[in-house]
Amino acid sequence: MIKLGAVYLLAGLVFAAFSIFSATDRNNPKRFGNAAFWGLVALSFLAGDRLGDLGNGVLVLGLALIAGFGWLGRGQPATTSPEERRALAERFGEKLFVPALTLPLVVVIGVLLLKPITLAGQPLLDPKQVTLLSLALAAIVAVGVGLVLLRQPLVSPLQEGRRLMDTVGWAALLPQMLAALGAVFALAGVGQVIGELVTAWIPMDTRLAAVAVYCLGMAGFTIVMGNAFAAFPVMTAGVGLPILIRQFGGDPAVVCAIGMLSGFCGTLMTPLAANFNLVPPALLELPDRYAVIKAQIPTALPLLLANMVLMYVLAF
């Protein structure tokens, strides 16, 4: 049976390649900082389960020190120039979308066709992780399609990946770190503390007040934590479950679904959601790194209000 460990292995090998290429990039004055940073990330994927809590804690501190002291630089991978990319774009035209469209196609094939397959009485793919395993397979297939279509050297995906990681820097790890922070908060009982504070200071005797607090809290915690999935267990344990569902009899499916949508409104307004809000300006080299957030706020606020109305109308 192929399990999630295969995805960790794949990711670890990719980051290990980033580390090796960084160490050999003499055009980057901070190449050893980059090599150490991506090497630690590779180690976390390849052997994180063997390092133990203390080892992983030291590893995270190492990442924070490298990023905090500014030891990361921007390398110059051996890749195509802007002029060469423009020429390739003009040559291949709409065919450039083929690798991108390969991703969802292979994911669907994996989920629908590979999931039922068994070998020696065991499923080919771990039933609990079929989607992630299919996504990893899709990434490999899409890269292969891109290499064949564009006739690029085998090392080009790794060099382009390193260029992306160097452009984004430490912010590329924010989603993973913040999701872990949400799990720590949930285990530490932060949701219960939030619920006690809310009920002590805000009158929760009406459904409207409870809905407003839950939706605004989901958006607010997402802004602080950068991840709606990290905010969800905190706010649902503190407000959603005890007040909206138990006290007012709300439909759990509706409350949780619209609660997550409210959290995503916060995602649109926070720089901590780096993969959505900081990566595009970095890739496009926009002069304002917060341009995406500024453009999204006028949509996020009315959408948050609409979510409150929908929850009040549909959940009870």
C-alpha positions in Angstrom: 0.0 0.0 0.0 1.3 3.5 -0.9 0.9 5.8 2.0 1.5 9.4 2.8 5.1 8.7 3.5 5.7 8.5 -0.2 4.7 12.2 -0.5 7.0 13.2 2.3 9.8 11.3 0.6 9.1 13.1 -2.7 9.0 16.5 -1.0 12.1 15.8 1.0 14.1 14.8 -2.1 13.0 18.0 -3.9 14.0 20.3 -1.0 17.3 18.3 -0.7 18.0 19.1 -4.4 17.2 22.8 -3.6 19.8 22.7 -0.8 22.5 21.1 -3.0 21.9 23.5 -5.9 22.0 26.4 -3.5 25.3 25.3 -2.0 26.9 25.2 -5.5 25.4 28.6 -6.6 28.5 30.9 -6.4 26.4 33.8 -7.7 24.5 33.9 -4.4 26.6 35.5 -1.6 24.3 33.8 1.0 24.3 30.4 -0.7 25.2 28.5 2.4 22.4 30.0 4.4 20.0 28.9 1.6 21.6 25.5 1.6 21.2 25.1 5.3 17.6 26.4 5.3 16.3 24.1 2.6 18.4 21.3 3.9 16.7 21.5 7.3 13.3 21.5 5.5 14.4 18.4 3.6 15.4 16.8 6.8 12.0 17.5 8.4 10.3 15.7 5.5 12.7 12.8 5.2 13.3 12.0 8.9 11.0 14.2 11.0 9.3 11.2 12.5 12.6 9.8 13.7 13.9 13.1 15.2 11.4 13.2 18.1 9.8 16.3 19.6 13.1 17.7 20.8 14.9 17.2 17.5 12.0 18.7 15.5 11.9 21.7 17.9 15.7 22.3 17.4 15.1 22.0 13.7 12.4 24.7 13.7 14.6 26.9 15.8 17.3 26.5 13.3 15.0 27.6 10.5 13.9 30.6 12.5 17.4 31.7 13.2 18.5 31.4 9.6 15.5 33.4 8.4 15.6 35.9 11.4 19.2 36.8 10.9 18.8 37.4 7.2 21.0 34.6 6.1 18.8 33.8 3.1 19.6 35.2 -0.3 18.3 35.1 -3.8 20.3 32.8 -6.1 20.6 32.8 -9.9 19.6 29.3 -11.0 20.8 28.1 -14.4 17.4 28.6 -16.1 15.9 30.5 -19.1 16.1 34.2 -19.4 13.0 36.4 -19.7 13.7 36.8 -23.4 13.9 33.0 -23.8 10.6 32.6 -21.9 8.9 35.2 -24.1 10.1 33.4 -27.2 8.9 30.0 -25.8 5.5 31.5 -25.0 5.1 32.8 -28.5 6.2 29.5 -29.9 4.0 27.2 -27.9 1.0 29.5 -27.3 -1.9 27.8 -25.6 0.0 24.5 -25.4 1.7 26.0 -22.3 -1.6 25.3 -20.4 -1.3 21.5 -21.0 0.9 20.7 -18.0 -1.3 22.8 -15.7 -4.5 21.1 -17.0 -2.8 17.7 -16.5 -2.9 18.2 -12.7 -6.6 18.1 -12.1 -7.1 15.4 -14.8 -4.6 13.1 -13.1 -6.0 13.8 -9.7 -9.5 12.9 -10.8 -8.2 9.7 -12.4 -6.4 8.8 -9.2 -9.4 9.4 -7.0 -11.9 7.6 -9.2 -9.8 4.9 -10.9 -6.8 4.1 -8.7 -8.7 4.2 -5.4 -10.6 0.9 -6.0 -7.5 -1.0 -7.2 -6.1 -3.6 -4.7 -3.0 -5.7 -4.7 -2.7 -8.9 -2.7 -5.9 -7.9 -0.9 -4.6 -4.5 0.1 -5.6 -1.1 -1.5 -3.0 0.3 -3.9 -3.4 3.7 -2.3 -4.1 4.5 1.3 -7.9 5.2 1.3 -7.5 8.0 3.8 -4.9 9.8 1.7 -6.0 9.1 -1.8 -6.4 12.8 -2.8 -3.0 13.8 -1.6 -1.3 10.8 -3.2 -3.1 11.5 -6.4 -2.0 15.1 -6.3 1.6 14.0 -5.8 1.3 11.7 -8.8 -0.3 14.4 -10.8 2.6 16.8 -10.0 5.1 14.1 -11.3 3.1 13.5 -14.5 2.6 17.2 -15.1 6.3 17.8 -14.8 7.0 15.0 -17.2 4.5 16.4 -19.7 6.1 19.8 -19.4 9.6 18.4 -20.0 8.5 16.6 -23.1 6.4 19.4 -24.5 9.0 22.2 -23.9 12.0 19.9 -24.5 13.8 21.2 -21.4 16.6 19.4 -19.5 15.7 17.1 -16.7 17.2 19.4 -14.1 15.1 22.5 -15.2 12.1 21.8 -12.9 14.4 21.7 -9.8 16.2 24.9 -10.9 12.9 26.7 -11.5 11.6 25.4 -8.2 14.6 26.7 -6.4 14.2 30.1 -8.1 10.6 30.2 -6.8 11.6 29.2 -3.3 14.4 31.8 -3.3 12.0 34.5 -4.5 9.4 33.7 -1.8 11.9 32.8 0.9 10.9 31.7 4.4 7.3 32.8 3.8 6.9 29.6 1.7 6.8 27.6 5.0 4.2 29.9 6.7 1.1 27.7 5.8 2.7 24.6 7.2 3.9 26.4 10.4 0.6 28.1 11.0 -1.4 24.9 10.5 0.8 23.3 13.1 0.2 26.2 15.4 -3.6 25.7 15.1 -3.2 22.1 16.1 -1.1 23.2 19.1 -3.8 25.8 20.1 -6.5 23.2 19.9 -4.6 20.7 22.1 -3.8 23.4 24.6 -7.5 24.3 25.0 -7.3 27.8 23.6 -10.8 27.3 22.1 -12.3 26.8 25.5 -10.5 29.9 26.9 -11.8 31.9 23.9 -15.3 30.7 24.5 -15.2 31.7 28.2 -13.8 35.2 27.3 -16.5 35.7 24.7 -19.4 34.7 26.9 -18.0 36.8 29.7 -17.7 40.0 27.8 -20.3 39.7 24.9 -24.0 39.0 25.4 -24.7 35.7 23.7 -28.4 35.5 24.4 -29.4 35.9 20.7 -28.6 33.9 17.7 -27.6 37.0 15.8 -24.9 37.9 18.3 -23.6 34.3 18.3 -23.4 34.1 14.6 -21.7 37.5 14.3 -19.1 36.5 17.0 -18.4 33.2 15.3 -18.0 34.5 11.8 -16.0 37.6 12.8 -13.9 35.4 15.1 -13.2 33.0 12.3 -12.1 35.8 10.0 -10.1 37.5 12.8 -8.2 34.4 13.9 -7.5 33.5 10.3 -5.9 37.0 9.8 -3.8 36.4 12.9 -2.9 32.8 12.2 -2.8 33.0 8.4 -4.8 29.8 7.9 -8.5 29.2 8.2 -7.9 25.5 9.0 -5.8 26.6 12.0 -8.5 29.0 13.2 -11.4 26.6 12.7 -10.7 24.2 15.7 -10.1 27.2 18.0 -13.3 29.1 17.2 -15.5 26.1 16.7 -14.5 24.6 20.1 -15.0 28.0 21.8 -18.2 29.4 20.1 -19.5 27.2 17.2 -20.0 23.9 19.1 -21.1 25.0 22.6 -23.2 28.1 21.6 -24.4 27.9 18.0 -24.9 24.1 17.8 -25.7 23.0 21.4 -27.3 26.1 22.8 -29.2 27.4 19.8 -29.6 24.0 17.9 -27.8 25.0 14.7 -27.2 22.5 12.0 -23.5 21.4 12.4 -22.9 21.0 8.7 -24.2 24.5 7.9 -22.4 26.2 10.8 -19.1 24.5 10.1 -19.2 25.0 6.3 -20.1 28.7 6.5 -17.7 29.2 9.4 -14.9 28.0 7.1 -16.0 30.3 4.4 -15.9 33.2 6.9 -12.3 32.1 7.7 -11.4 32.2 4.1 -12.6 35.9 4.1 -9.8 36.5 6.6 -7.4 34.6 4.3 -8.0 37.3 1.6 -6.9 40.0 4.0 -3.7 38.7 5.7 -0.1 38.6 4.6 0.4 35.5 6.7 -1.5 33.6 4.0 1.8 33.9 2.1 1.1 31.3 -0.6 -2.0 33.3 -1.7 -1.1 36.9 -1.0 2.6 37.3 -1.0 3.8 34.8 -3.6 1.9 36.3 -6.6 3.4 39.8 -6.0 6.8 38.2 -5.6 6.5 36.2 -8.8 5.2 39.2 -10.8 7.8 41.5 -9.1 5.1 44.0 -8.2 6.4 47.2 -6.5 3.8 46.8 -3.7 4.1 43.4 -2.0 0.6 43.9 -0.5 -1.1 44.8 -3.8 -3.1 41.5 -3.8 -4.4 42.0 -0.3 -5.5 45.6 -1.1 -7.3 44.4 -4.1 -9.1 41.6 -2.2 -10.3 43.5 0.8 -13.3 45.2 -1.0 -14.5 41.6 -1.8 -13.7 40.0 1.5 -15.7 42.4 3.7 -19.0 42.1 1.8 -18.5 38.4 1.5 -18.0 38.1 5.3 -21.3 40.0 5.8 -23.1 37.7 3.4 -21.8 34.6 5.3 -23.3 36.0 8.5 -26.6 36.4 6.8 -26.5 33.0 5.3 -25.6 31.3 8.5 -28.4 33.1 10.4 -31.0 32.1 7.8 -29.9 28.6 6.9 -28.4 27.1 10.1 -31.5 27.3 12.3 
